[in-house]
């Protein structure tokens, strides 16, 4: 089973922050890091999951209504070390540069299903090429049109199709010329043979910082028996 850090090490550290990514980059055997990207009001690629800043910062309102400089003034508080700030996608590439050169991957989820940010796909592909990371990036999204645009812009891109059930992922994948299936971990509604030959990267919900760890442990062998090849985990350090 291949292990990915979901929004970095997001159980013990604030999600999608430099601290969470740094802790993930320290892990040996990690396949990759999953993160989320949106656009600011002035067209900058920023790494944040929610369409609003309310949950993770002291700010109020939508990411799309802030400029980058305004977002940078918001704080993301952590128990360990100084407060964190919202990162740009370029800052994440710079942070992970050395590990990307040695095989680590980034799964970049385009958060475009609520607000289909105009031009986000072009900006992201351009940045990936600027950073020389095309071979190390997986693009994913729940929004099929974003993935269609990525495929047109980057014919060789690795595209992971997000949905709840693996059957829905497979249906969408064929139309999108996708490469991988990204279902909810409880959404394996097809026999394992139907998904053989694909990377099946399962996502979860679960607890995020500052919620306390539950102490429970997944049975990875049983997930693998269902056809899951990779899993995005909030606490990857427990499994490596």
mmCIF file of the C-alpha atoms, coordinates in Angstrom:
data_MODEL
# 
_entry.id   MODEL 
# 
loop_
_atom_site.group_PDB 
_atom_site.id 
_atom_site.type_symbol 
_atom_site.label_atom_id 
_atom_site.label_alt_id 
_atom_site.label_comp_id 
_atom_site.label_asym_id 
_atom_site.label_entity_id 
_atom_site.label_seq_id 
_atom_site.pdbx_PDB_ins_code 
_atom_site.Cartn_x 
_atom_site.Cartn_y 
_atom_site.Cartn_z 
_atom_site.occupancy 
_atom_site.B_iso_or_equiv 
_atom_site.pdbx_formal_charge 
_atom_site.auth_seq_id 
_atom_site.auth_comp_id 
_atom_site.auth_asym_id 
_atom_site.auth_atom_id 
_atom_site.pdbx_PDB_model_num 
ATOM 1   C CA . UNK A 1 1   ? 0.000   0.000  0.000   1.00 0.00 ? 1   UNK A CA 1 
ATOM 2   C CA . UNK A 1 2   ? 1.388   3.395  -1.006  1.00 0.00 ? 2   UNK A CA 1 
ATOM 3   C CA . UNK A 1 3   ? 1.014   6.129  1.601   1.00 0.00 ? 3   UNK A CA 1 
ATOM 4   C CA . UNK A 1 4   ? 0.305   9.793  0.867   1.00 0.00 ? 4   UNK A CA 1 
ATOM 5   C CA . UNK A 1 5   ? 0.195   12.666 3.349   1.00 0.00 ? 5   UNK A CA 1 
ATOM 6   C CA . UNK A 1 6   ? -3.259  14.256 3.157   1.00 0.00 ? 6   UNK A CA 1 
ATOM 7   C CA . UNK A 1 7   ? -2.769  18.033 3.303   1.00 0.00 ? 7   UNK A CA 1 
ATOM 8   C CA . UNK A 1 8   ? 0.605   17.202 4.815   1.00 0.00 ? 8   UNK A CA 1 
ATOM 9   C CA . UNK A 1 9   ? 0.736   15.611 8.261   1.00 0.00 ? 9   UNK A CA 1 
ATOM 10  C CA . UNK A 1 10  ? -2.631  17.166 9.020   1.00 0.00 ? 10  UNK A CA 1 
ATOM 11  C CA . UNK A 1 11  ? -3.620  15.290 12.174  1.00 0.00 ? 11  UNK A CA 1 
ATOM 12  C CA . UNK A 1 12  ? -0.785  16.649 14.300  1.00 0.00 ? 12  UNK A CA 1 
ATOM 13  C CA . UNK A 1 13  ? -0.142  19.955 12.483  1.00 0.00 ? 13  UNK A CA 1 
ATOM 14  C CA . UNK A 1 14  ? -2.334  22.562 10.758  1.00 0.00 ? 14  UNK A CA 1 
ATOM 15  C CA . UNK A 1 15  ? -3.372  21.291 7.318   1.00 0.00 ? 15  UNK A CA 1 
ATOM 16  C CA . UNK A 1 16  ? -1.801  22.609 4.107   1.00 0.00 ? 16  UNK A CA 1 
ATOM 17  C CA . UNK A 1 17  ? 0.826   24.606 5.994   1.00 0.00 ? 17  UNK A CA 1 
ATOM 18  C CA . UNK A 1 18  ? 4.592   24.760 5.772   1.00 0.00 ? 18  UNK A CA 1 
ATOM 19  C CA . UNK A 1 19  ? 4.815   22.919 9.103   1.00 0.00 ? 19  UNK A CA 1 
ATOM 20  C CA . UNK A 1 20  ? 2.535   20.081 7.972   1.00 0.00 ? 20  UNK A CA 1 
ATOM 21  C CA . UNK A 1 21  ? 4.427   19.732 4.688   1.00 0.00 ? 21  UNK A CA 1 
ATOM 22  C CA . UNK A 1 22  ? 7.855   19.872 6.346   1.00 0.00 ? 22  UNK A CA 1 
ATOM 23  C CA . UNK A 1 23  ? 6.859   17.041 8.690   1.00 0.00 ? 23  UNK A CA 1 
ATOM 24  C CA . UNK A 1 24  ? 5.653   15.008 5.699   1.00 0.00 ? 24  UNK A CA 1 
ATOM 25  C CA . UNK A 1 25  ? 8.860   15.664 3.781   1.00 0.00 ? 25  UNK A CA 1 
ATOM 26  C CA . UNK A 1 26  ? 10.822  14.139 6.662   1.00 0.00 ? 26  UNK A CA 1 
ATOM 27  C CA . UNK A 1 27  ? 9.048   10.784 6.289   1.00 0.00 ? 27  UNK A CA 1 
ATOM 28  C CA . UNK A 1 28  ? 10.926  7.959  4.621   1.00 0.00 ? 28  UNK A CA 1 
ATOM 29  C CA . UNK A 1 29  ? 8.876   5.800  2.304   1.00 0.00 ? 29  UNK A CA 1 
ATOM 30  C CA . UNK A 1 30  ? 6.195   8.419  1.662   1.00 0.00 ? 30  UNK A CA 1 
ATOM 31  C CA . UNK A 1 31  ? 4.811   8.246  -1.887  1.00 0.00 ? 31  UNK A CA 1 
ATOM 32  C CA . UNK A 1 32  ? 3.516   11.788 -2.048  1.00 0.00 ? 32  UNK A CA 1 
ATOM 33  C CA . UNK A 1 33  ? 1.729   14.765 -0.544  1.00 0.00 ? 33  UNK A CA 1 
ATOM 34  C CA . UNK A 1 34  ? -1.844  15.751 -1.334  1.00 0.00 ? 34  UNK A CA 1 
ATOM 35  C CA . UNK A 1 35  ? -2.875  19.415 -1.231  1.00 0.00 ? 35  UNK A CA 1 
ATOM 36  C CA . UNK A 1 36  ? -5.568  21.788 -2.481  1.00 0.00 ? 36  UNK A CA 1 
ATOM 37  C CA . UNK A 1 37  ? -5.301  24.835 -4.715  1.00 0.00 ? 37  UNK A CA 1 
ATOM 38  C CA . UNK A 1 38  ? -7.544  27.852 -5.291  1.00 0.00 ? 38  UNK A CA 1 
ATOM 39  C CA . UNK A 1 39  ? -7.196  31.343 -6.814  1.00 0.00 ? 39  UNK A CA 1 
ATOM 40  C CA . UNK A 1 40  ? -7.050  34.675 -5.019  1.00 0.00 ? 40  UNK A CA 1 
ATOM 41  C CA . UNK A 1 41  ? -8.861  37.795 -6.199  1.00 0.00 ? 41  UNK A CA 1 
ATOM 42  C CA . UNK A 1 42  ? -5.650  38.912 -7.909  1.00 0.00 ? 42  UNK A CA 1 
ATOM 43  C CA . UNK A 1 43  ? -5.142  35.577 -9.649  1.00 0.00 ? 43  UNK A CA 1 
ATOM 44  C CA . UNK A 1 44  ? -2.535  33.891 -7.438  1.00 0.00 ? 44  UNK A CA 1 
ATOM 45  C CA . UNK A 1 45  ? -2.481  30.128 -6.789  1.00 0.00 ? 45  UNK A CA 1 
ATOM 46  C CA . UNK A 1 46  ? -2.839  29.467 -3.062  1.00 0.00 ? 46  UNK A CA 1 
ATOM 47  C CA . UNK A 1 47  ? -2.928  26.248 -1.074  1.00 0.00 ? 47  UNK A CA 1 
ATOM 48  C CA . UNK A 1 48  ? -6.054  25.969 1.057   1.00 0.00 ? 48  UNK A CA 1 
ATOM 49  C CA . UNK A 1 49  ? -8.857  23.415 1.236   1.00 0.00 ? 49  UNK A CA 1 
ATOM 50  C CA . UNK A 1 50  ? -12.026 25.327 2.125   1.00 0.00 ? 50  UNK A CA 1 
ATOM 51  C CA . UNK A 1 51  ? -13.532 27.956 -0.143  1.00 0.00 ? 51  UNK A CA 1 
ATOM 52  C CA . UNK A 1 52  ? -13.764 30.121 2.991   1.00 0.00 ? 52  UNK A CA 1 
ATOM 53  C CA . UNK A 1 53  ? -10.906 31.070 5.321   1.00 0.00 ? 53  UNK A CA 1 
ATOM 54  C CA . UNK A 1 54  ? -13.037 30.905 8.489   1.00 0.00 ? 54  UNK A CA 1 
ATOM 55  C CA . UNK A 1 55  ? -12.191 27.393 9.690   1.00 0.00 ? 55  UNK A CA 1 
ATOM 56  C CA . UNK A 1 56  ? -8.405  27.534 9.441   1.00 0.00 ? 56  UNK A CA 1 
ATOM 57  C CA . UNK A 1 57  ? -7.635  31.223 10.080  1.00 0.00 ? 57  UNK A CA 1 
ATOM 58  C CA . UNK A 1 58  ? -8.972  34.142 12.112  1.00 0.00 ? 58  UNK A CA 1 
ATOM 59  C CA . UNK A 1 59  ? -10.339 35.671 8.902   1.00 0.00 ? 59  UNK A CA 1 
ATOM 60  C CA . UNK A 1 60  ? -13.873 35.627 7.533   1.00 0.00 ? 60  UNK A CA 1 
ATOM 61  C CA . UNK A 1 61  ? -14.991 35.214 3.947   1.00 0.00 ? 61  UNK A CA 1 
ATOM 62  C CA . UNK A 1 62  ? -14.115 33.535 0.687   1.00 0.00 ? 62  UNK A CA 1 
ATOM 63  C CA . UNK A 1 63  ? -10.619 32.903 -0.628  1.00 0.00 ? 63  UNK A CA 1 
ATOM 64  C CA . UNK A 1 64  ? -11.689 34.341 -3.989  1.00 0.00 ? 64  UNK A CA 1 
ATOM 65  C CA . UNK A 1 65  ? -12.446 37.704 -2.379  1.00 0.00 ? 65  UNK A CA 1 
ATOM 66  C CA . UNK A 1 66  ? -8.970  38.166 -0.865  1.00 0.00 ? 66  UNK A CA 1 
ATOM 67  C CA . UNK A 1 67  ? -5.797  39.318 -2.599  1.00 0.00 ? 67  UNK A CA 1 
ATOM 68  C CA . UNK A 1 68  ? -2.658  37.328 -1.914  1.00 0.00 ? 68  UNK A CA 1 
ATOM 69  C CA . UNK A 1 69  ? -1.228  40.051 0.328   1.00 0.00 ? 69  UNK A CA 1 
ATOM 70  C CA . UNK A 1 70  ? -4.456  40.089 2.347   1.00 0.00 ? 70  UNK A CA 1 
ATOM 71  C CA . UNK A 1 71  ? -4.391  36.310 2.762   1.00 0.00 ? 71  UNK A CA 1 
ATOM 72  C CA . UNK A 1 72  ? -0.755  36.434 3.837   1.00 0.00 ? 72  UNK A CA 1 
ATOM 73  C CA . UNK A 1 73  ? -1.732  38.635 6.776   1.00 0.00 ? 73  UNK A CA 1 
ATOM 74  C CA . UNK A 1 74  ? -3.999  35.920 8.185   1.00 0.00 ? 74  UNK A CA 1 
ATOM 75  C CA . UNK A 1 75  ? -2.673  33.512 10.820  1.00 0.00 ? 75  UNK A CA 1 
ATOM 76  C CA . UNK A 1 76  ? -2.954  29.747 11.127  1.00 0.00 ? 76  UNK A CA 1 
ATOM 77  C CA . UNK A 1 77  ? -2.144  28.893 14.720  1.00 0.00 ? 77  UNK A CA 1 
ATOM 78  C CA . UNK A 1 78  ? -0.116  25.841 15.729  1.00 0.00 ? 78  UNK A CA 1 
ATOM 79  C CA . UNK A 1 79  ? 0.889   24.424 19.106  1.00 0.00 ? 79  UNK A CA 1 
ATOM 80  C CA . UNK A 1 80  ? 4.411   23.911 17.812  1.00 0.00 ? 80  UNK A CA 1 
ATOM 81  C CA . UNK A 1 81  ? 6.397   26.943 16.692  1.00 0.00 ? 81  UNK A CA 1 
ATOM 82  C CA . UNK A 1 82  ? 5.147   30.257 15.284  1.00 0.00 ? 82  UNK A CA 1 
ATOM 83  C CA . UNK A 1 83  ? 1.824   30.745 13.539  1.00 0.00 ? 83  UNK A CA 1 
ATOM 84  C CA . UNK A 1 84  ? 1.653   29.624 9.919   1.00 0.00 ? 84  UNK A CA 1 
ATOM 85  C CA . UNK A 1 85  ? 0.429   31.490 6.856   1.00 0.00 ? 85  UNK A CA 1 
ATOM 86  C CA . UNK A 1 86  ? -1.391  30.440 3.707   1.00 0.00 ? 86  UNK A CA 1 
ATOM 87  C CA . UNK A 1 87  ? 1.153   29.239 1.159   1.00 0.00 ? 87  UNK A CA 1 
ATOM 88  C CA . UNK A 1 88  ? 1.292   29.863 -2.554  1.00 0.00 ? 88  UNK A CA 1 
ATOM 89  C CA . UNK A 1 89  ? 1.595   26.857 -4.823  1.00 0.00 ? 89  UNK A CA 1 
ATOM 90  C CA . UNK A 1 90  ? 5.027   28.102 -5.868  1.00 0.00 ? 90  UNK A CA 1 
ATOM 91  C CA . UNK A 1 91  ? 6.178   28.146 -2.250  1.00 0.00 ? 91  UNK A CA 1 
ATOM 92  C CA . UNK A 1 92  ? 5.166   24.501 -1.898  1.00 0.00 ? 92  UNK A CA 1 
ATOM 93  C CA . UNK A 1 93  ? 7.166   23.558 -4.985  1.00 0.00 ? 93  UNK A CA 1 
ATOM 94  C CA . UNK A 1 94  ? 10.181  25.355 -3.541  1.00 0.00 ? 94  UNK A CA 1 
ATOM 95  C CA . UNK A 1 95  ? 9.730   23.638 -0.181  1.00 0.00 ? 95  UNK A CA 1 
ATOM 96  C CA . UNK A 1 96  ? 9.489   20.168 -1.738  1.00 0.00 ? 96  UNK A CA 1 
ATOM 97  C CA . UNK A 1 97  ? 12.061  20.722 -4.490  1.00 0.00 ? 97  UNK A CA 1 
ATOM 98  C CA . UNK A 1 98  ? 14.699  18.274 -3.270  1.00 0.00 ? 98  UNK A CA 1 
ATOM 99  C CA . UNK A 1 99  ? 12.257  15.467 -2.454  1.00 0.00 ? 99  UNK A CA 1 
ATOM 100 C CA . UNK A 1 100 ? 10.519  15.875 -5.822  1.00 0.00 ? 100 UNK A CA 1 
ATOM 101 C CA . UNK A 1 101 ? 13.871  15.287 -7.489  1.00 0.00 ? 101 UNK A CA 1 
ATOM 102 C CA . UNK A 1 102 ? 14.146  11.947 -5.688  1.00 0.00 ? 102 UNK A CA 1 
ATOM 103 C CA . UNK A 1 103 ? 10.699  10.650 -6.622  1.00 0.00 ? 103 UNK A CA 1 
ATOM 104 C CA . UNK A 1 104 ? 8.172   12.203 -4.244  1.00 0.00 ? 104 UNK A CA 1 
ATOM 105 C CA . UNK A 1 105 ? 4.895   13.201 -5.905  1.00 0.00 ? 105 UNK A CA 1 
ATOM 106 C CA . UNK A 1 106 ? 2.415   16.015 -5.373  1.00 0.00 ? 106 UNK A CA 1 
ATOM 107 C CA . UNK A 1 107 ? -1.297  15.389 -5.785  1.00 0.00 ? 107 UNK A CA 1 
ATOM 108 C CA . UNK A 1 108 ? -2.771  18.806 -6.531  1.00 0.00 ? 108 UNK A CA 1 
ATOM 109 C CA . UNK A 1 109 ? -6.528  18.955 -6.108  1.00 0.00 ? 109 UNK A CA 1 
ATOM 110 C CA . UNK A 1 110 ? -8.142  21.822 -7.984  1.00 0.00 ? 110 UNK A CA 1 
ATOM 111 C CA . UNK A 1 111 ? -10.940 23.122 -5.742  1.00 0.00 ? 111 UNK A CA 1 
ATOM 112 C CA . UNK A 1 112 ? -13.142 24.188 -8.620  1.00 0.00 ? 112 UNK A CA 1 
ATOM 113 C CA . UNK A 1 113 ? -16.430 22.367 -8.015  1.00 0.00 ? 113 UNK A CA 1 
ATOM 114 C CA . UNK A 1 114 ? -17.937 25.290 -6.036  1.00 0.00 ? 114 UNK A CA 1 
ATOM 115 C CA . UNK A 1 115 ? -16.202 28.193 -7.799  1.00 0.00 ? 115 UNK A CA 1 
ATOM 116 C CA . UNK A 1 116 ? -14.744 27.242 -11.227 1.00 0.00 ? 116 UNK A CA 1 
ATOM 117 C CA . UNK A 1 117 ? -11.904 29.766 -11.005 1.00 0.00 ? 117 UNK A CA 1 
ATOM 118 C CA . UNK A 1 118 ? -11.292 31.218 -14.453 1.00 0.00 ? 118 UNK A CA 1 
ATOM 119 C CA . UNK A 1 119 ? -7.827  30.362 -15.739 1.00 0.00 ? 119 UNK A CA 1 
ATOM 120 C CA . UNK A 1 120 ? -6.727  28.253 -12.765 1.00 0.00 ? 120 UNK A CA 1 
ATOM 121 C CA . UNK A 1 121 ? -5.832  25.273 -14.945 1.00 0.00 ? 121 UNK A CA 1 
ATOM 122 C CA . UNK A 1 122 ? -3.621  27.350 -17.250 1.00 0.00 ? 122 UNK A CA 1 
ATOM 123 C CA . UNK A 1 123 ? -1.862  29.009 -14.317 1.00 0.00 ? 123 UNK A CA 1 
ATOM 124 C CA . UNK A 1 124 ? -1.243  25.684 -12.608 1.00 0.00 ? 124 UNK A CA 1 
ATOM 125 C CA . UNK A 1 125 ? 0.125   23.878 -15.661 1.00 0.00 ? 125 UNK A CA 1 
ATOM 126 C CA . UNK A 1 126 ? 2.368   26.852 -16.439 1.00 0.00 ? 126 UNK A CA 1 
ATOM 127 C CA . UNK A 1 127 ? 3.737   26.814 -12.883 1.00 0.00 ? 127 UNK A CA 1 
ATOM 128 C CA . UNK A 1 128 ? 4.329   23.052 -12.944 1.00 0.00 ? 128 UNK A CA 1 
ATOM 129 C CA . UNK A 1 129 ? 6.381   23.412 -16.115 1.00 0.00 ? 129 UNK A CA 1 
ATOM 130 C CA . UNK A 1 130 ? 8.242   26.412 -14.718 1.00 0.00 ? 130 UNK A CA 1 
ATOM 131 C CA . UNK A 1 131 ? 9.254   24.300 -11.725 1.00 0.00 ? 131 UNK A CA 1 
ATOM 132 C CA . UNK A 1 132 ? 10.116  21.288 -13.853 1.00 0.00 ? 132 UNK A CA 1 
ATOM 133 C CA . UNK A 1 133 ? 7.750   19.057 -11.921 1.00 0.00 ? 133 UNK A CA 1 
ATOM 134 C CA . UNK A 1 134 ? 5.463   17.681 -14.624 1.00 0.00 ? 134 UNK A CA 1 
ATOM 135 C CA . UNK A 1 135 ? 6.513   14.062 -14.011 1.00 0.00 ? 135 UNK A CA 1 
ATOM 136 C CA . UNK A 1 136 ? 5.922   14.346 -10.276 1.00 0.00 ? 136 UNK A CA 1 
ATOM 137 C CA . UNK A 1 137 ? 2.445   15.888 -10.309 1.00 0.00 ? 137 UNK A CA 1 
ATOM 138 C CA . UNK A 1 138 ? -0.977  14.236 -10.198 1.00 0.00 ? 138 UNK A CA 1 
ATOM 139 C CA . UNK A 1 139 ? -3.881  16.565 -10.979 1.00 0.00 ? 139 UNK A CA 1 
ATOM 140 C CA . UNK A 1 140 ? -7.227  15.737 -9.377  1.00 0.00 ? 140 UNK A CA 1 
ATOM 141 C CA . UNK A 1 141 ? -10.624 17.360 -9.003  1.00 0.00 ? 141 UNK A CA 1 
ATOM 142 C CA . UNK A 1 142 ? -14.295 16.589 -8.429  1.00 0.00 ? 142 UNK A CA 1 
ATOM 143 C CA . UNK A 1 143 ? -15.024 19.040 -11.251 1.00 0.00 ? 143 UNK A CA 1 
ATOM 144 C CA . UNK A 1 144 ? -14.793 17.202 -14.575 1.00 0.00 ? 144 UNK A CA 1 
ATOM 145 C CA . UNK A 1 145 ? -14.355 20.360 -16.667 1.00 0.00 ? 145 UNK A CA 1 
ATOM 146 C CA . UNK A 1 146 ? -11.161 21.215 -14.799 1.00 0.00 ? 146 UNK A CA 1 
ATOM 147 C CA . UNK A 1 147 ? -9.736  17.818 -15.629 1.00 0.00 ? 147 UNK A CA 1 
ATOM 148 C CA . UNK A 1 148 ? -10.786 18.181 -19.272 1.00 0.00 ? 148 UNK A CA 1 
ATOM 149 C CA . UNK A 1 149 ? -8.908  21.479 -19.437 1.00 0.00 ? 149 UNK A CA 1 
ATOM 150 C CA . UNK A 1 150 ? -5.834  19.959 -17.814 1.00 0.00 ? 150 UNK A CA 1 
ATOM 151 C CA . UNK A 1 151 ? -5.854  17.152 -20.363 1.00 0.00 ? 151 UNK A CA 1 
ATOM 152 C CA . UNK A 1 152 ? -6.026  19.642 -23.259 1.00 0.00 ? 152 UNK A CA 1 
ATOM 153 C CA . UNK A 1 153 ? -3.246  21.754 -21.791 1.00 0.00 ? 153 UNK A CA 1 
ATOM 154 C CA . UNK A 1 154 ? -1.042  18.838 -20.804 1.00 0.00 ? 154 UNK A CA 1 
ATOM 155 C CA . UNK A 1 155 ? -1.701  15.694 -22.884 1.00 0.00 ? 155 UNK A CA 1 
ATOM 156 C CA . UNK A 1 156 ? 0.771   13.650 -20.809 1.00 0.00 ? 156 UNK A CA 1 
ATOM 157 C CA . UNK A 1 157 ? -0.562  14.739 -17.414 1.00 0.00 ? 157 UNK A CA 1 
ATOM 158 C CA . UNK A 1 158 ? -1.430  12.172 -14.769 1.00 0.00 ? 158 UNK A CA 1 
ATOM 159 C CA . UNK A 1 159 ? -5.066  12.768 -13.885 1.00 0.00 ? 159 UNK A CA 1 
ATOM 160 C CA . UNK A 1 160 ? -6.817  11.294 -10.855 1.00 0.00 ? 160 UNK A CA 1 
ATOM 161 C CA . UNK A 1 161 ? -10.616 11.317 -11.036 1.00 0.00 ? 161 UNK A CA 1 
ATOM 162 C CA . UNK A 1 162 ? -12.255 12.147 -7.701  1.00 0.00 ? 162 UNK A CA 1 
ATOM 163 C CA . UNK A 1 163 ? -15.684 10.869 -6.685  1.00 0.00 ? 163 UNK A CA 1 
ATOM 164 C CA . UNK A 1 164 ? -17.435 9.013  -3.911  1.00 0.00 ? 164 UNK A CA 1 
ATOM 165 C CA . UNK A 1 165 ? -17.702 5.578  -5.513  1.00 0.00 ? 165 UNK A CA 1 
ATOM 166 C CA . UNK A 1 166 ? -15.032 3.843  -7.562  1.00 0.00 ? 166 UNK A CA 1 
ATOM 167 C CA . UNK A 1 167 ? -17.680 2.998  -10.179 1.00 0.00 ? 167 UNK A CA 1 
ATOM 168 C CA . UNK A 1 168 ? -18.397 6.715  -10.683 1.00 0.00 ? 168 UNK A CA 1 
ATOM 169 C CA . UNK A 1 169 ? -14.664 7.422  -10.885 1.00 0.00 ? 169 UNK A CA 1 
ATOM 170 C CA . UNK A 1 170 ? -14.277 4.737  -13.550 1.00 0.00 ? 170 UNK A CA 1 
ATOM 171 C CA . UNK A 1 171 ? -17.209 6.100  -15.572 1.00 0.00 ? 171 UNK A CA 1 
ATOM 172 C CA . UNK A 1 172 ? -15.782 9.639  -15.515 1.00 0.00 ? 172 UNK A CA 1 
ATOM 173 C CA . UNK A 1 173 ? -12.223 8.480  -16.101 1.00 0.00 ? 173 UNK A CA 1 
ATOM 174 C CA . UNK A 1 174 ? -12.983 7.024  -19.512 1.00 0.00 ? 174 UNK A CA 1 
ATOM 175 C CA . UNK A 1 175 ? -14.528 10.248 -20.764 1.00 0.00 ? 175 UNK A CA 1 
ATOM 176 C CA . UNK A 1 176 ? -11.713 12.341 -19.329 1.00 0.00 ? 176 UNK A CA 1 
ATOM 177 C CA . UNK A 1 177 ? -8.873  10.076 -20.447 1.00 0.00 ? 177 UNK A CA 1 
ATOM 178 C CA . UNK A 1 178 ? -7.820  9.888  -16.834 1.00 0.00 ? 178 UNK A CA 1 
ATOM 179 C CA . UNK A 1 179 ? -5.089  7.691  -15.406 1.00 0.00 ? 179 UNK A CA 1 
ATOM 180 C CA . UNK A 1 180 ? -6.135  6.972  -11.837 1.00 0.00 ? 180 UNK A CA 1 
ATOM 181 C CA . UNK A 1 181 ? -9.233  6.462  -9.693  1.00 0.00 ? 181 UNK A CA 1 
ATOM 182 C CA . UNK A 1 182 ? -9.620  8.508  -6.498  1.00 0.00 ? 182 UNK A CA 1 
ATOM 183 C CA . UNK A 1 183 ? -12.696 7.184  -4.635  1.00 0.00 ? 183 UNK A CA 1 
ATOM 184 C CA . UNK A 1 184 ? -13.818 7.552  -1.035  1.00 0.00 ? 184 UNK A CA 1 
ATOM 185 C CA . UNK A 1 185 ? -12.280 4.681  0.933   1.00 0.00 ? 185 UNK A CA 1 
ATOM 186 C CA . UNK A 1 186 ? -15.722 3.210  1.655   1.00 0.00 ? 186 UNK A CA 1 
ATOM 187 C CA . UNK A 1 187 ? -16.737 3.557  -2.002  1.00 0.00 ? 187 UNK A CA 1 
ATOM 188 C CA . UNK A 1 188 ? -15.246 0.363  -3.442  1.00 0.00 ? 188 UNK A CA 1 
ATOM 189 C CA . UNK A 1 189 ? -18.505 -0.811 -5.026  1.00 0.00 ? 189 UNK A CA 1 
ATOM 190 C CA . UNK A 1 190 ? -16.879 -2.807 -7.853  1.00 0.00 ? 190 UNK A CA 1 
ATOM 191 C CA . UNK A 1 191 ? -15.055 -6.118 -7.778  1.00 0.00 ? 191 UNK A CA 1 
ATOM 192 C CA . UNK A 1 192 ? -11.308 -5.764 -7.558  1.00 0.00 ? 192 UNK A CA 1 
ATOM 193 C CA . UNK A 1 193 ? -10.880 -7.188 -11.078 1.00 0.00 ? 193 UNK A CA 1 
ATOM 194 C CA . UNK A 1 194 ? -12.793 -4.225 -12.561 1.00 0.00 ? 194 UNK A CA 1 
ATOM 195 C CA . UNK A 1 195 ? -10.123 -1.768 -11.415 1.00 0.00 ? 195 UNK A CA 1 
ATOM 196 C CA . UNK A 1 196 ? -7.020  -3.861 -12.021 1.00 0.00 ? 196 UNK A CA 1 
ATOM 197 C CA . UNK A 1 197 ? -4.355  -1.934 -13.898 1.00 0.00 ? 197 UNK A CA 1 
ATOM 198 C CA . UNK A 1 198 ? -5.337  1.414  -12.378 1.00 0.00 ? 198 UNK A CA 1 
ATOM 199 C CA . UNK A 1 199 ? -3.906  3.265  -9.433  1.00 0.00 ? 199 UNK A CA 1 
ATOM 200 C CA . UNK A 1 200 ? -6.775  3.409  -6.943  1.00 0.00 ? 200 UNK A CA 1 
ATOM 201 C CA . UNK A 1 201 ? -5.959  6.160  -4.471  1.00 0.00 ? 201 UNK A CA 1 
ATOM 202 C CA . UNK A 1 202 ? -8.555  6.269  -1.706  1.00 0.00 ? 202 UNK A CA 1 
ATOM 203 C CA . UNK A 1 203 ? -9.345  9.402  0.286   1.00 0.00 ? 203 UNK A CA 1 
ATOM 204 C CA . UNK A 1 204 ? -10.785 9.650  3.772   1.00 0.00 ? 204 UNK A CA 1 
ATOM 205 C CA . UNK A 1 205 ? -12.417 12.176 6.066   1.00 0.00 ? 205 UNK A CA 1 
ATOM 206 C CA . UNK A 1 206 ? -11.281 11.718 9.651   1.00 0.00 ? 206 UNK A CA 1 
ATOM 207 C CA . UNK A 1 207 ? -9.831  14.011 12.272  1.00 0.00 ? 207 UNK A CA 1 
ATOM 208 C CA . UNK A 1 208 ? -7.720  17.060 11.457  1.00 0.00 ? 208 UNK A CA 1 
ATOM 209 C CA . UNK A 1 209 ? -5.627  19.305 13.679  1.00 0.00 ? 209 UNK A CA 1 
ATOM 210 C CA . UNK A 1 210 ? -6.456  20.567 16.304  1.00 0.00 ? 210 UNK A CA 1 
ATOM 211 C CA . UNK A 1 211 ? -8.742  17.570 16.921  1.00 0.00 ? 211 UNK A CA 1 
ATOM 212 C CA . UNK A 1 212 ? -7.014  14.879 18.922  1.00 0.00 ? 212 UNK A CA 1 
ATOM 213 C CA . UNK A 1 213 ? -6.024  11.558 17.310  1.00 0.00 ? 213 UNK A CA 1 
ATOM 214 C CA . UNK A 1 214 ? -8.474  8.743  18.003  1.00 0.00 ? 214 UNK A CA 1 
ATOM 215 C CA . UNK A 1 215 ? -5.765  6.115  18.316  1.00 0.00 ? 215 UNK A CA 1 
ATOM 216 C CA . UNK A 1 216 ? -7.531  3.789  15.881  1.00 0.00 ? 216 UNK A CA 1 
ATOM 217 C CA . UNK A 1 217 ? -5.560  2.141  13.110  1.00 0.00 ? 217 UNK A CA 1 
ATOM 218 C CA . UNK A 1 218 ? -6.715  1.198  9.616   1.00 0.00 ? 218 UNK A CA 1 
ATOM 219 C CA . UNK A 1 219 ? -6.415  -2.370 8.389   1.00 0.00 ? 219 UNK A CA 1 
ATOM 220 C CA . UNK A 1 220 ? -4.496  -1.601 5.205   1.00 0.00 ? 220 UNK A CA 1 
ATOM 221 C CA . UNK A 1 221 ? -4.426  -5.258 4.141   1.00 0.00 ? 221 UNK A CA 1 
ATOM 222 C CA . UNK A 1 222 ? -8.229  -5.364 3.954   1.00 0.00 ? 222 UNK A CA 1 
ATOM 223 C CA . UNK A 1 223 ? -8.284  -2.162 1.883   1.00 0.00 ? 223 UNK A CA 1 
ATOM 224 C CA . UNK A 1 224 ? -5.666  -3.571 -0.452  1.00 0.00 ? 224 UNK A CA 1 
ATOM 225 C CA . UNK A 1 225 ? -7.777  -6.712 -0.864  1.00 0.00 ? 225 UNK A CA 1 
ATOM 226 C CA . UNK A 1 226 ? -10.576 -4.489 -2.219  1.00 0.00 ? 226 UNK A CA 1 
ATOM 227 C CA . UNK A 1 227 ? -8.304  -3.094 -4.929  1.00 0.00 ? 227 UNK A CA 1 
ATOM 228 C CA . UNK A 1 228 ? -7.039  0.069  -3.224  1.00 0.00 ? 228 UNK A CA 1 
ATOM 229 C CA . UNK A 1 229 ? -3.398  0.686  -4.149  1.00 0.00 ? 229 UNK A CA 1 
ATOM 230 C CA . UNK A 1 230 ? -2.742  4.030  -2.395  1.00 0.00 ? 230 UNK A CA 1 
ATOM 231 C CA . UNK A 1 231 ? -4.299  5.909  0.474   1.00 0.00 ? 231 UNK A CA 1 
ATOM 232 C CA . UNK A 1 232 ? -4.306  9.570  1.536   1.00 0.00 ? 232 UNK A CA 1 
ATOM 233 C CA . UNK A 1 233 ? -3.828  9.749  5.299   1.00 0.00 ? 233 UNK A CA 1 
ATOM 234 C CA . UNK A 1 234 ? -3.958  12.591 7.812   1.00 0.00 ? 234 UNK A CA 1 
ATOM 235 C CA . UNK A 1 235 ? -1.469  10.700 9.982   1.00 0.00 ? 235 UNK A CA 1 
ATOM 236 C CA . UNK A 1 236 ? 0.907   9.003  7.510   1.00 0.00 ? 236 UNK A CA 1 
ATOM 237 C CA . UNK A 1 237 ? 3.689   8.902  10.106  1.00 0.00 ? 237 UNK A CA 1 
ATOM 238 C CA . UNK A 1 238 ? 1.833   6.105  11.942  1.00 0.00 ? 238 UNK A CA 1 
ATOM 239 C CA . UNK A 1 239 ? 1.986   3.845  8.890   1.00 0.00 ? 239 UNK A CA 1 
ATOM 240 C CA . UNK A 1 240 ? 5.552   4.373  7.704   1.00 0.00 ? 240 UNK A CA 1 
# 
